[in-house]
């Protein structure tokens, strides 16, 4: 299912979006390091990588890892604990809807273990797509982050959406984007 055709479709449809997103995230956060959980071939990491930002990506699909566009993409079960360091920023786009409900929390836990700033999206109920088995409303994911000490950053979401939606972008991005920041004591 997650083969050449699947990943080629993603790369063709989302290349401009990945570049535009990296522009605004760099402007907003100036990250020295970025992690992508469920990164496919690393399309969203590529714009950071070519600009000297340290990147790491995790994906479970053999084809994605074998055809990675960023050398630091590695095979991993993203529902289990990932031994990793802290990163300035973590991204996870349209991944958890492909994972069984009882395992989605593991992905969220990995994200909060990696960073204080998370750019996230997940398909909502009714969204079409390949192998969507765990579509949830945005509030569901917001609560999973909240119980782990993260709050939604609505201003950041607006700024990102204002920038990205001026360019070619996938409809899911506009509908599903959420930004979470660790609550500072």
N, C-alpha and C positions, 0 to 999 in steps of 0.2 A: 504494500500500500504506500509506504513512504519511500518512493523510488525516484528515479531520474525525472520522470514526468512531473511528479508532485513538486519536487524542489525547483525544477526549472520554471514552473508556473509561478511559484512564490518569488523567485529572483526577478523574473521579468516584470511582475506586477508591482513589486515593492522596492526596487532599487532606488528610484528617485525619492521615495518616502524615507528610506534609510539614510540617505545623504542629507536630506532636509532636516530630519530629526537630529542627526548628529550635530548639525550646525547650531540648532537652538539649545541642545543639551550642553554643548561646549560653551556657548555664551552664558548660560544660566549657572552652570556648575563647575566649569573648567576642570573636568575630572582628569586625574593623572592615571586612573585605572578604571576599567569598566568590565563587568561580568555579565554574561548573557546566559540565562537558564532556559534551555529548550531552544537553542540558537540556530537550529538547522545547519546550514553550511557556514554560518557566520556573517550573513549579509548585513545585519545591523551592527556588527563589530567592525566591518571593513573600513568604513569612513573614519573611525577612531584609530584603527591600526595604522593606516597610511599617514596619519598625522602624528605618529609617535606616542600615542596613548597605549599604556599596557592593557592588554585585553586577555580575557579567557572566556571560552564558551563551552557549554555542556549540552550534549544531545545524545539520545539513545539510539537513533537510527544509524545503522551501518553506512548507508549510502551518504548521508550528510557528513559524517566524519571522514569517510574516504574521499570526499569531494569538497572538503573545506576550502574556503577562500581566505581564511585566516589561520596561520599555523598553530595557534593555541587552542583550537577547537578539539575537544576530546570526548570520547564516549563515556557516558555515565548514566546511571539510573538516578534521575533527578528527584525521585520520590524518597530516596534514602539519603542519609547524611552524607554531605559532600565535605571532605576535609579541605578547607580552603582558607585563605587569609581574608582580611578585610579589603574591600574595594571601595573606591569613592562613589561608585554608582553601580546599580544592578538593573538590568532590564529583563523583562519576561513578557513576550507578546504571543497571545493566542496559543497557549500551551496547555493550561490546566483543564480545558474542556475536552482534551484528548486522553485524560487520565481518570481512572476510576475515582469516584467521589471520596472513598475512604483513604485515598492516597494523596489527594490534592493538598492536604495540610502539610505533608512532607515537603512539597515544593515551596510553599509559603515559608516554612521554617528555614529552609536553605537560603531563601532570599534575605530574610531578616538576620541570619547569621553572617551574611556577606557584607552588609552595608547598612547605612542609616538612611539612604535615599533610594527608593525603588520606583521605576517607571514600569507600569504593569497594564496588561489588558487580557481579558478572557471573554470568550463568546458568551452572549446572553441567550436565554431561552428563545427558540425560534430562529436563531441565526443559522443559515445554511453553511455547510462545510463538510469536509472529509472526517469521518469518524468522530463526530461530536457526541460524546457520551456523558458529559458532565457540565452542561451549560447552566449557569447560575446567574441571577441578577447581580448587578454591581455591588449592592448592599451586602450580599453574602461574603464576597471577598474583602470588602471593607471591614466587616466584623472580624474575619480571621486575622487581619493585620492589627486591628484595634486591640484584640486580646493579647497581642504580642508586643504592645507598647508603641504602635505606629498610628499616626493620624493622617487623614487625607489632606493634601495640599491643593485646595481648589484654585488658588491663584496661579500656581505652577501649571496645573492642568490647562487653565485658560490660555496662559502664555504659549505653551507648547502647541495647543490646538490652533490658536490664531496664526502661528508661524507655519505649521505643517499643512494646514488645510488651504493655504494660498497656492500650494503646489499640487501636483498629482499625488493622490493619496488613496489608500484603501478605505472603503466605507466603515469597516470594522474599527479602524483607528479612531475615527471621530466619535463613534458610539461607545467604545469600550475603554478608552484611555483612563487610567487612574494614576495618580502620583501619591506615594506614601513617604512620610518622613518620620523618623524615630522621635518620639516625644522626649525632649530634654528635661531632666529633673530640675 
